[in-house]
Amino acid sequence: MKAVTLNAYGTPDVLEVTEQPMPVPAPHEVIVKVQAVGVNYADLLIRQGVYPFIPQFPAVLPGEISGIITQTGSEVQHLQAGQRVTGHAPAGYATYAAIPAAGITILPDQVAPAAGLLTHSLTAQHLLEQTSGYRSVVITAAAGGVGSQAVQLAKIKGIPQIIALTGSEAKQEYVRSLGATHAINYRETDWLKQLADIAGPQGVDLILDATGGDTPAQLASVLAVHGTLIVYGNSSGQPTTINPQELIMKSARVIGSTVYNIPPAQRQQWSQYLVDLIATGQLLAQINSYPFTDAARAHSDMANRRNTGRTVLSFPE
C-alpha cells in the first residue's frame, strides 16, 4: 500500500510517498480502507517535532481518517466489514490504516468522507462546553477549520454575540455567512480597539484563541468579569504571555485545551451529536481537497494560511 512517511522532522519536504506493508489488526482494532485524511494543525507540529509523537523513523504520519472497514480484529464484536467510519489512526496517512475499535464513529451514508472528519468540530464543541452561561464569544482564526466550526456551533447554541477574527476581507464575509455577528480583520492596526468597542464596558465572556504569542495578552484586556480565555493552539510559534494583573482584577481565568483529553464516553456522545448536525446540513465545512500524493503541498498551504475551512487529502475511488 502507499503511505506518507517521514525519515526525520522538518519542513513539508520531509514527507514522502512510499510503499509500505499492509497493516494487520490487533484483537481490538479494525482495518479501514482510507477515503479521506484530515490535515490538522497538530499534524504540522508532529512533522516538525514540536509534538514528539513519532517513536522511531521511518514512520507513517499519524492522522484523522474516514473510510470503509475491510477487516476486524478477533475481539471486535460491534463493528463489521463494509461500515463507513471515522477515527484517529496511529499511522493514518496511508491507503489502509488500523484504528482502535473503541475510537471509531460510524458515519451514515449521507455524510461524505471529507465531511465526516470530526476533529475540528469536536475541538470546537469541547471549547464551547468548557464554561456555561456566556452570552458573548470571540473566536480567533475564525475562518480556519476549528474556527469555522466554532462559529456555527456558537450560533446553533444560541450565543447572541459571536465575534470572529480573520485575516482578510474575504474571510470576514465567509465567517459572517456562517453566523458571526461581527467580523474583524486582525491585520488592521486598530483591530483591538474595534474589538473593545464591540465588547463594550461589560467585556466578552469567552475567548477562544488558536494563535498564542502575544495575542492572548491583548485579548485578555477585553475579558469580562469572571470571563474565560481558552488557548488551544499556537500558530504564531511564539511563547504565550499573559499579564496576571489583567486576570486578578476581573476574577478571570486562562486555561489550555486539547481535543486529545476529551474522555472517551464524552467523545462518543459529542461525535454522534456532531454527525447528526452534519447529516442534516446544520454544520458545514468548506473543503480544500488535495490528492493524497500532495500531502507536502497541503501542509505548506495550511502553514501559510492559504486555505479557508477544512484541508483534506483525498483518494481516488
Secondary structure by P-SEA (a helix, b strand, c coil): ccccccccccccccbbbbbbcbbbbcccbbbbccccccccaaaaaaaaccccccccccccccccbbbbbcccccccccccccccbbbbbccccccccccccccbbbbcccccccccccaaaaaaaaaaaccccccbbbbcccccaaaaaaaaaaaaacccbbbbbbccaaaaaaaaaacccccccccccaaaaaaaaaaccccccbbbbccccaaaaaaaccccccbbbbbcccccccbbbbcaaaaaaaccbbbbbbcccccaaaaaaaaaaaaaaaaacccccccccccccaaaaaaaaaaacccccbbbbbbcc
